[in-house]
């Protein structure tokens, strides 16, 4: 899904999170029992997709 969104111009955000139990992998953060990705919409609002793991 991430590649399909990027192909449509979505740019994923990367944040410096203070989480020793988490890790970034290709723009997706996994930690705290979930995977999360952030991006901005056309108006500049920050949106998040979160999936429990």
Secondary structure, 3 states (H helix, E strand, C coil): CHHHHHHCCCCEECCCCCCCCCEEECCEEEECCEEEEEEECCCCCEEEEEEEC
